[in-house]
Amino acid sequence: MSDAAELRDLALRVARTVAPEILRRSGRVAVESTKSTATDLVTEVDRWSEARIVEGLLDARPDDSVVGEEGTGVTGTSGVRWVVDPIDGTTDFVYRHPGFSVSIAAEVEGRPVAGVVVDPLGGDEFCASAGHGTTRNGDPVSVSAEDDPARALVATGFSYDPDERRRQAAVLVEVLPRIRDVRRMGGAATDLASVSCGRVDAYFERGLNHWDRAAGTLLVAEAGGRVTDLDGHELVGPLLESAPVTVAAPTALHGPLLDLLRRADAAPDAPSGQEAPPWGSISP
């Protein structure tokens, strides 16, 4: 197995092969289909990008495993698994709105060891490897020094499912008066990259998939932050794939933000007269 820095460098090289075409096609491509709901978009460029990324990774490392958002599933023997989101933030991509990116992570035993998030529109390349820190366009970055939620600029996102959006909006009603402000860009990978460089202080979202957060989780951790579920458990192994809630923040801010999120109730007006469970306990 190659070391983490070599895996990071391969991920960046491969991401660079698709980023220019993604940028060129952004805002100019028709929606090909939808997935979970009518707002969960897929384009031909998503599928092209995933195929090109997988080809590049396996050409260099044919014994590796790969899992991709658009359906790729390759079982290898090397002990390295690549987790690919060919266009994270497809809605932003369709509208050519800032927030879409290419996200590639390499995992060993369920733990990300290399991660790259490339933002074609913003021109940013975020890279991390275990033990080597996080960079933005080659320069080292770190999470912010903020420790008080009341002063924190916090990013978040929303589910494609209408009922989940309603619950998430209820959480935001509780959270927003207790933080500096909120930012909503779209792609989770971009939001996590933003935490890693201090562009926002923190990020939380319910309902992410494995490929949405695999690379970004490492970016934040290597930049000095924490990424956990709502119970404060580190997102590695099965939790990285299945945890309902993602919370990313500098270490000093992480605990107070978790406390705030735990107090937020997601559904004050549940259907059929039934009281909905707290936000953190709704099944994914």
ABEGO torsion letter per residue (X at the ends): XBBAAAAAAAAAAAAAAAAAAAAAABGABBBABBBABAABBBBAAAAAAAAAAAAAAAAABAABBBBBAAGBBBBBAAGBBBBBBABBGAAAAAAGBBGBBBBBBBBBGGBBABBBBBBAAAGBBBBBBBGAEBBBGGBBBBBBABABAAABBBBBBBBABAAAAAAAAAAAAAAAAABABBBBAGBAAAAAAAAAAGABABBBBBGBBAAAAAAAAAAAAAAGBBBBBAAGBBBBEAAAAABABBBBBBAAAAAAAAAAAAABBABABBBGGBBBBBAAABBX
